[in-house]
Protein backbone atom coordinates (compact mmCIF):
# COMPACT_ATOMS: atom_id res chain seq x y z
CA UNK A 1 0.00 0.00 0.00
CA UNK A 2 1.43 3.41 -0.99
CA UNK A 3 1.73 6.27 1.48
CA UNK A 4 -1.25 8.07 -0.06
CA UNK A 5 -3.37 4.92 -0.02
CA UNK A 6 -2.46 4.33 3.62
CA UNK A 7 -3.32 7.95 4.41
CA UNK A 8 -6.75 7.71 2.77
CA UNK A 9 -7.40 4.31 4.34
CA UNK A 10 -6.95 5.60 7.87
CA UNK A 11 -8.68 8.87 7.09
CA UNK A 12 -11.86 7.03 6.10
CA UNK A 13 -11.80 5.04 9.32
CA UNK A 14 -10.85 7.79 11.73
CA UNK A 15 -13.39 8.87 14.34
CA UNK A 16 -11.17 11.58 15.77
CA UNK A 17 -11.56 15.11 14.35
CA UNK A 18 -7.96 16.10 15.17
CA UNK A 19 -6.65 13.10 13.27
CA UNK A 20 -8.95 13.86 10.35
CA UNK A 21 -7.73 17.44 10.30
CA UNK A 22 -4.13 16.29 10.33
CA UNK A 23 -4.40 13.78 7.49
CA UNK A 24 -6.26 16.36 5.43
CA UNK A 25 -3.36 18.79 5.80
CA UNK A 26 -0.37 16.44 5.90
CA UNK A 27 2.03 16.44 2.97
CA UNK A 28 4.98 14.03 3.22
CA UNK A 29 7.01 16.19 0.82
CA UNK A 30 6.50 19.36 2.83
CA UNK A 31 8.83 20.61 5.57
CA UNK A 32 5.97 21.96 7.65
CA UNK A 33 6.02 21.09 11.35
CA UNK A 34 2.73 19.92 12.84
CA UNK A 35 1.93 20.93 16.41
CA UNK A 36 -1.01 19.39 18.27
CA UNK A 37 -2.52 21.51 21.06
CA UNK A 38 -5.33 20.86 23.50
CA UNK A 39 -7.66 23.65 22.40
CA UNK A 40 -8.24 26.41 19.86
CA UNK A 41 -7.22 28.98 22.53
CA UNK A 42 -3.89 27.19 22.87
CA UNK A 43 -3.49 27.27 19.10
CA UNK A 44 -3.98 31.06 19.10
CA UNK A 45 -1.23 31.51 21.70
CA UNK A 46 1.33 29.18 20.12
CA UNK A 47 0.60 30.43 16.62
CA UNK A 48 1.48 33.96 17.73
CA UNK A 49 4.55 33.26 19.86
CA UNK A 50 6.16 30.56 17.70
CA UNK A 51 5.69 32.32 14.38
CA UNK A 52 7.15 35.41 16.02
CA UNK A 53 10.12 33.44 17.41
CA UNK A 54 10.76 31.24 14.37
CA UNK A 55 10.06 31.50 10.65
CA UNK A 56 6.45 32.43 10.04
CA UNK A 57 4.43 29.82 8.20
CA UNK A 58 6.53 26.77 9.04
CA UNK A 59 4.03 25.48 11.61
CA UNK A 60 0.60 23.93 11.26
CA UNK A 61 -1.39 23.91 14.51
CA UNK A 62 -4.09 21.35 15.21
CA UNK A 63 -6.52 21.64 18.16
CA UNK A 64 -7.49 18.35 19.81
CA UNK A 65 -10.35 19.22 22.18
CA UNK A 66 -8.62 18.17 25.38
CA UNK A 67 -5.58 16.36 26.70
CA UNK A 68 -7.09 12.86 26.45
CA UNK A 69 -7.90 13.36 22.78
CA UNK A 70 -4.46 14.76 22.09
CA UNK A 71 -2.73 11.78 23.67
CA UNK A 72 -5.03 9.36 21.82
CA UNK A 73 -4.23 11.11 18.55
CA UNK A 74 -0.52 10.87 19.34
CA UNK A 75 -0.77 7.12 19.94
CA UNK A 76 -2.46 6.66 16.57
CA UNK A 77 0.06 8.82 14.72
CA UNK A 78 3.07 7.05 16.25
CA UNK A 79 1.79 3.78 14.75
CA UNK A 80 1.56 5.26 11.25
CA UNK A 81 4.11 6.01 8.51
CA UNK A 82 4.46 9.73 9.15
CA UNK A 83 7.76 11.54 9.69
CA UNK A 84 7.46 11.71 13.46
CA UNK A 85 10.21 14.30 13.88
CA UNK A 86 7.79 16.76 12.27
CA UNK A 87 5.07 16.03 14.83
CA UNK A 88 5.07 17.71 18.24
CA UNK A 89 2.50 17.75 21.03
CA UNK A 90 1.85 20.44 23.64
CA UNK A 91 -0.16 19.70 26.78
CA UNK A 92 -1.13 21.75 29.82
CA UNK A 93 0.42 20.94 33.17
CA UNK A 94 -2.97 21.32 34.91
CA UNK A 95 -2.84 19.82 38.41
CA UNK A 96 -1.06 16.68 37.13
CA UNK A 97 1.99 17.28 39.31
CA UNK A 98 -0.23 17.25 42.40
CA UNK A 99 -2.25 14.20 41.41
CA UNK A 100 -1.30 10.54 41.34
CA UNK A 101 -0.61 10.33 37.60
CA UNK A 102 2.32 12.74 37.71
CA UNK A 103 3.56 14.74 34.72
CA UNK A 104 3.96 13.02 31.35
CA UNK A 105 7.48 13.16 29.90
CA UNK A 106 8.39 12.35 26.30
CA UNK A 107 10.79 13.77 23.71
CA UNK A 108 7.96 14.90 21.42
CA UNK A 109 5.73 16.32 24.18
CA UNK A 110 6.05 19.78 25.67
CA UNK A 111 4.39 20.28 29.06
CA UNK A 112 3.67 23.87 30.04
CA UNK A 113 5.64 25.33 32.94
CA UNK A 114 2.39 26.52 34.51
CA UNK A 115 -1.18 25.24 34.80
CA UNK A 116 -1.71 26.25 31.15
CA UNK A 117 -0.62 28.81 28.57
CA UNK A 118 -2.37 31.69 30.31
CA UNK A 119 0.24 31.46 33.06
CA UNK A 120 2.88 32.74 30.66
CA UNK A 121 0.87 35.91 30.11
CA UNK A 122 -0.11 36.70 33.69
CA UNK A 123 2.97 38.71 34.60
CA UNK A 124 3.64 42.34 35.39
CA UNK A 125 5.63 43.16 32.24
CA UNK A 126 2.91 41.91 29.94
CA UNK A 127 0.20 43.72 31.91
CA UNK A 128 2.14 47.00 31.89
CA UNK A 129 2.73 46.76 28.13
CA UNK A 130 -0.96 46.17 27.57
CA UNK A 131 -1.96 49.16 29.71
CA UNK A 132 0.67 51.36 28.05
CA UNK A 133 -0.63 50.65 24.57
CA UNK A 134 -4.36 50.85 25.17
CA UNK A 135 -4.13 53.83 27.51
CA UNK A 136 -1.73 55.60 25.11
CA UNK A 137 1.01 56.11 27.70
CA UNK A 138 4.59 56.87 26.73
CA UNK A 139 7.43 54.47 27.51
CA UNK A 140 9.01 56.73 30.12
CA UNK A 141 5.80 57.64 31.93
CA UNK A 142 6.36 57.20 35.70
CA UNK A 143 2.73 56.07 35.91
CA UNK A 144 3.80 52.71 34.45
CA UNK A 145 5.69 51.99 37.67
CA UNK A 146 2.44 52.52 39.56
CA UNK A 147 0.67 50.15 37.14
CA UNK A 148 3.28 47.46 37.76
CA UNK A 149 2.98 47.87 41.53
CA UNK A 150 -0.82 47.61 41.33
CA UNK A 151 -0.55 44.42 39.28
CA UNK A 152 1.82 42.73 41.72
CA UNK A 153 -0.26 43.67 44.75
CA UNK A 154 -3.51 42.69 43.05
CA UNK A 155 -2.21 39.32 41.92
CA UNK A 156 -0.85 38.62 45.40
CA UNK A 157 -4.35 39.25 46.78
CA UNK A 158 -5.84 36.84 44.24
CA UNK A 159 -3.29 34.18 45.15
CA UNK A 160 -4.04 34.55 48.85
CA UNK A 161 -7.76 34.23 48.21
CA UNK A 162 -7.33 31.15 46.01
CA UNK A 163 -5.00 29.15 48.26
CA UNK A 164 -7.69 27.24 50.12
CA UNK A 165 -10.10 26.74 47.17
CA UNK A 166 -7.36 25.34 44.94
CA UNK A 167 -5.94 23.22 47.75
CA UNK A 168 -9.42 21.85 48.35
CA UNK A 169 -9.82 21.04 44.66
CA UNK A 170 -6.46 19.24 44.53
CA UNK A 171 -7.17 17.18 47.66
CA UNK A 172 -10.61 16.15 46.41
CA UNK A 173 -9.25 15.16 43.01
CA UNK A 174 -6.49 13.16 44.68
CA UNK A 175 -9.12 11.14 46.47
CA UNK A 176 -11.67 10.68 43.71
CA UNK A 177 -9.55 11.08 40.58
CA UNK A 178 -9.26 13.97 38.16
CA UNK A 179 -12.77 13.41 36.78
CA UNK A 180 -14.39 13.53 40.22
CA UNK A 181 -14.37 17.34 40.21
CA UNK A 182 -14.89 19.59 37.20
CA UNK A 183 -14.64 23.34 37.62
CA UNK A 184 -15.88 24.48 34.21
CA UNK A 185 -19.18 25.64 35.67
CA UNK A 186 -17.55 27.74 38.40
CA UNK A 187 -17.90 31.49 37.79
CA UNK A 188 -15.30 33.31 39.85
CA UNK A 189 -17.26 36.58 39.89
CA UNK A 190 -19.75 34.86 42.21
CA UNK A 191 -17.04 34.49 44.85
CA UNK A 192 -14.62 37.39 44.46
CA UNK A 193 -14.87 40.99 43.27
CA UNK A 194 -12.46 43.81 42.44
CA UNK A 195 -13.48 47.09 44.04
CA UNK A 196 -13.09 50.61 42.71
CA UNK A 197 -9.95 50.86 44.86
CA UNK A 198 -8.58 47.77 43.04
CA UNK A 199 -8.67 45.69 46.21
CA UNK A 200 -9.94 42.11 46.07
CA UNK A 201 -13.04 41.29 48.09
CA UNK A 202 -14.16 37.75 48.96
CA UNK A 203 -17.93 37.56 48.58
CA UNK A 204 -18.53 33.79 48.61
CA UNK A 205 -17.09 30.52 49.89
CA UNK A 206 -15.52 28.91 46.84
CA UNK A 207 -14.06 26.03 48.87
CA UNK A 208 -17.52 25.06 50.12
CA UNK A 209 -18.89 25.33 46.59
CA UNK A 210 -16.20 22.98 45.25
CA UNK A 211 -16.99 20.50 48.02
CA UNK A 212 -20.65 20.62 47.02
CA UNK A 213 -19.69 19.89 43.40
CA UNK A 214 -17.48 16.95 44.31
CA UNK A 215 -18.79 13.45 43.73
CA UNK A 216 -18.03 12.12 47.18
CA UNK A 217 -18.46 12.69 50.91
CA UNK A 218 -16.41 15.29 52.81
CA UNK A 219 -14.89 14.77 56.23
CA UNK A 220 -12.84 16.97 58.53
CA UNK A 221 -9.82 14.94 57.46
CA UNK A 222 -10.05 16.24 53.88
CA UNK A 223 -10.42 19.81 55.13
CA UNK A 224 -7.28 19.41 57.26
CA UNK A 225 -5.37 18.02 54.26
CA UNK A 226 -6.39 21.02 52.17
CA UNK A 227 -5.21 23.39 54.89
CA UNK A 228 -1.81 21.70 55.02
CA UNK A 229 -1.53 21.71 51.23
CA UNK A 230 -2.37 25.43 51.08
CA UNK A 231 0.67 26.17 53.22
CA UNK A 232 2.80 24.07 50.90
CA UNK A 233 1.67 25.50 47.56
CA UNK A 234 1.99 29.03 48.92
CA UNK A 235 5.75 28.54 48.57
CA UNK A 236 5.69 27.94 44.78
CA UNK A 237 4.68 30.05 41.80
CA UNK A 238 0.89 30.31 41.96
CA UNK A 239 0.60 30.01 38.17
CA UNK A 240 1.43 26.33 38.59
CA UNK A 241 -1.58 25.52 40.76
CA UNK A 242 -3.99 28.41 40.16
CA UNK A 243 -6.57 27.42 37.57
CA UNK A 244 -6.01 29.51 34.48
CA UNK A 245 -9.67 30.26 33.88
CA UNK A 246 -9.59 32.14 37.18
CA UNK A 247 -6.34 33.89 36.24
CA UNK A 248 -7.82 35.09 32.95
CA UNK A 249 -10.97 36.40 34.63
CA UNK A 250 -8.93 38.31 37.21
CA UNK A 251 -6.49 39.70 34.63
CA UNK A 252 -9.28 41.06 32.41
CA UNK A 253 -11.29 42.47 35.31
CA UNK A 254 -8.22 44.03 36.91
CA UNK A 255 -7.23 45.61 33.60
CA UNK A 256 -10.69 47.12 33.19
CA UNK A 257 -10.78 48.30 36.80
CA UNK A 258 -7.34 49.86 36.60
CA UNK A 259 -8.25 51.65 33.37
CA UNK A 260 -11.28 53.19 35.07
CA UNK A 261 -9.17 54.12 38.10
CA UNK A 262 -6.54 55.85 35.97
CA UNK A 263 -9.13 57.84 34.09
CA UNK A 264 -10.77 59.05 37.30
CA UNK A 265 -7.67 59.66 39.43
CA UNK A 266 -4.50 60.10 37.39
CA UNK A 267 -2.94 62.05 34.53
CA UNK A 268 -0.22 61.02 32.12
CA UNK A 269 3.28 62.52 32.19
CA UNK A 270 2.12 65.46 30.07
CA UNK A 271 -0.86 66.19 32.29
CA UNK A 272 -3.40 64.75 29.88
CA UNK A 273 -6.46 62.68 30.75
CA UNK A 274 -6.13 58.91 30.42
CA UNK A 275 -8.60 57.13 28.19
CA UNK A 276 -8.45 53.38 27.55
CA UNK A 277 -9.28 52.11 24.09
CA UNK A 278 -10.14 48.60 25.26
CA UNK A 279 -12.58 46.86 27.54
CA UNK A 280 -10.98 43.45 27.92
CA UNK A 281 -13.04 40.27 28.03
CA UNK A 282 -12.07 36.66 28.68
CA UNK A 283 -12.49 35.70 25.03
CA UNK A 284 -10.12 38.45 23.94
CA UNK A 285 -7.44 37.62 26.47
CA UNK A 286 -5.22 35.23 24.47
CA UNK A 287 -5.38 37.18 21.21
CA UNK A 288 -4.69 40.56 22.82
CA UNK A 289 -2.25 39.74 25.59
CA UNK A 290 -0.16 37.30 23.53
CA UNK A 291 0.98 40.27 21.46
CA UNK A 292 2.94 41.51 24.49
CA UNK A 293 4.34 38.21 25.80
CA UNK A 294 7.53 36.53 24.66
CA UNK A 295 8.13 32.91 23.75
CA UNK A 296 8.71 30.85 26.93
CA UNK A 297 12.36 29.78 27.23
CA UNK A 298 11.49 26.12 27.75
CA UNK A 299 9.22 26.12 24.69
CA UNK A 300 11.90 27.79 22.58
CA UNK A 301 14.40 25.08 23.54
CA UNK A 302 11.86 22.32 22.90
CA UNK A 303 11.03 23.60 19.41
CA UNK A 304 14.66 24.09 18.46
CA UNK A 305 15.33 20.44 19.35
CA UNK A 306 12.31 19.30 17.36
CA UNK A 307 13.11 21.45 14.34
CA UNK A 308 16.72 20.24 14.26
CA UNK A 309 15.45 16.67 13.83
CA UNK A 310 13.21 17.43 10.85
N, C-alpha and C positions, 0 to 999 in steps of 0.2 A: 504494500500500500504506500503510495507517495505521500509526501508531507501534506500536500493540499487535501488529498483524499482523507487522510487521518484527521486533519483539522475539521473538515466538513462532517465527518462521521461523528466526532465527539460534540460538535456544535449542535447537531440535530438531536442529540441525546441529553444535552445538558439541561438541568433544571435550575441552575444557578445563574441569576442575571449578570453578576460580575464576570463569571466565566464566559457567558455569551458575549458580553461587551468586549472582553479581551480578544476572543477568537475572531470577532468581527474586525478588530483593528490590527491584529498582529500581522506583521510582514517579516518573514524570516530573512529577507535580504536588506531590511532596514537596520539602521544603527540606533533606532529609538529605544530608550530605556523605559520600561513599564513599571509604574509604582502603584501598588494596591494600598488604599487607605480605608479606614473604617467607615467614613461618611463623606457626604458632599461638602460639609463644612471643613473637614480635614483637607480635602482636595483643594479648596480655595486657598487655604493657608500655604500648603506645600507648593502649589503652583506658583504663588507669588514669590516665596522666599527662595525656592530652588532655581527658578528661571532668572531671578535677580542675581543669584550667587554663581550659577553656571551658565552655559550657553542656552539662550532662550530657544524653546522649541524642541529640545532633545528629549523631553520627558512626555510620557503619556500617562495621565493619572486615572485610576479606576476606583470608584467608590464601591464598597462591599456591603453596606448596610449592617455593620456590626463586626465585632472581633471574631465571633464564632464563624460567621460566613467567610471572613477573610482567611482564617486558618484552614477552613474546609477547601476553599478555592486554591490555596497554596498546596495542599496535599494532592489535589487533582493535577495541578500544573506540574508538580515535581515528578509525576508518573508519566508525563507526556514528553514529546520530542522537541520541546522548545529549548532555546538557548537560555539556560537558567541564570547565567551571569547578567542577563538583561532584565531580570525580574527581581524586584525588591518589594518588601512588605513593611508597612509602618503601622504599629499598633500603639494604643494608649496604655499607659502604665496603670491607670485606674487605681483600685485599692489592692491590686494583685500582690504587691509586696507585703501587705498586712494580712492576706488570707492564706489559706493552706496551700494553694496551687503554686505560689511563688511567681517569679517573673520569668517569662519565656526567653531563652537565649538561643540565637541561631545566627549564622553568618549573613543570611539574607534578610534578617528581620531587624528593624530598628524599633526600639521601645523608647517612648518619650521619657525625658528626664522627670517630667511632672505628671500629674494626673492625666492631662491631655494637652493638646496644642495650645489651648488658651493660656496655660501657665507661662508660656514663653512671652506672651504679650502683656501680662499683668505685672508690669514693673514701672518704676518711676520715670525712667528715661523715655519710654514709649508714651506714657501718659502725658508728660510734659510736652513732647513733640506734637502730640495730637491737639492739646490745648493751644499751643503756640500757633499752629496753622489755622485752626478754625476760629480762634479769637483774634487773629491777625496781630499777634505780638511779635516784636522784633527779637532777634537772637539774644541781644545783650540786655533785654528788659529784666531788671531786678525782680519783677513780679514772678518770673518763672521759678525763682528759688522758693518763693512762697507756695507756688503750685506744687512743687516737688515735696515740700514739707507737709502740705495738706494730704497728698497722696499717701505718703509713708504712714502718717498718723491714722488716716482713715482705714488703710488696709490692716494696720495693727489692730484696730478696733474690730474689724470684721473677723480677723483670725481669732481673737479672744472670744468673740461671741459664738464662733463655730467649733471651738475645741470639743465641747461636750456633745453636741449633735453628731459631729463626724466620728467621734470616738464611739458613740452609741451605735451608729450605723456599722462601723467596722466590727465591733464585738458581736452584734446580732448576725452579721453575715458570716462571721467565723463559725458561729454555732450552727446556723441553718443552711449555709452555702450562699454563694453569690446571688442566686436567683430567689432567695428567701426574702429579699428586701429590694424593691425597686423605688427609685426616688424621682422618676420622671414626672410624676404628678405633683410633686412638692413645689409650691410657688413661694419663693423666699420673701416676697413682699408681704406675705401674711404673717411673717414672724419677725422681720426686722424692717427698720425704716431709717432713711437719712434725713435729718432735720435741716432747717434753713441755715443752721450754724455748722453744717457738715458733720455733726456728731451722729454716731450710730445709736439707735434706740432699739432695744429688744421689746417687741410687742406681742410675743407668743412663744410657747414652749415647743420648739422644734424637736427636741429630744423625745418628749412625750408623744408627739405626732408620729415620729418614726417608729416608736415602740408600738403604737396603735396600728401602723401599716404592716408591721412584721408578722409573718406567718408562724407564730409560735407563742409560747407563754413566757412572761417576764418575771424574773425573781430579783431580789435584792442583790444576789450574787452577780448578775449581769450588770447591774447599775454600778456596783463597786469596781468591776473590771473596766468599765468605760471610764470611770473616774481616774483609775490608775493609768490607762492608756492615754488619756488627755494630757497628763503630766509628761508622758514620754514623747508624744508627737509635738508637743509645744517646743521641743528642742531642735526640730528639723524644719526645713523650708516648708511652709504651709501649702505651697503650690503642689506638693507631692500628695497630700492627703485631703485637701480642700476640693470638694467637687467643683468641676469647672463651670457647670451651669450656674452655680452660685457666684463664682468669681465674675463671670460675664455680666450677670445681673447687677452686681455691686459696681463694677467698673463703669457700666453705662449710666447707672443712676448717679454715681458720684461725679462723673463728667458733667452730666446735665445740671446737677446741684451746684457744682463749682462754677459753671458758666453763669448761672443765675446770680450766685454770690458775687462774682467779679463785676458783673454789670451793675449791681446795686451798691457795691461798697468800694470799688477800686477804680483807678485810672491807670492807663498805660504810661510808659516812660516819657511820653510827650504830653501827658495830661489829658489825653482823649478818652472818651467813653469806650467801654469794652462791649462789643456785640459778638455773639457766637453764631457762626453760620451753620451750626449742626445741632440737631437734637438726636442724640445717639439712642439706638434701640438694640436689643439683643441680636436681631437678625442682621444688623449692619456691622456688628462688632468685628468679625473676622476680616471682612473685606476692607473696612476702614483702617483698623488698627494695625493690620499686617503691613500696611504701607510704611509704618514707622519702626517696625521691628526687624532685627537682623536675623540671619540664618543661624540657628543654634550650633555651637561648636561641635557637639557630638554628632549632629546630623550631617554637618559638612564633612567630617571625617568619614562617616559611614558611606556617604555617597561617593566620595573620592575613591574609597576602596572598591566599591561596586563598579564604578565607571572604569577603573583601571583593568578590571577583569574582562570587560566587554570587548 
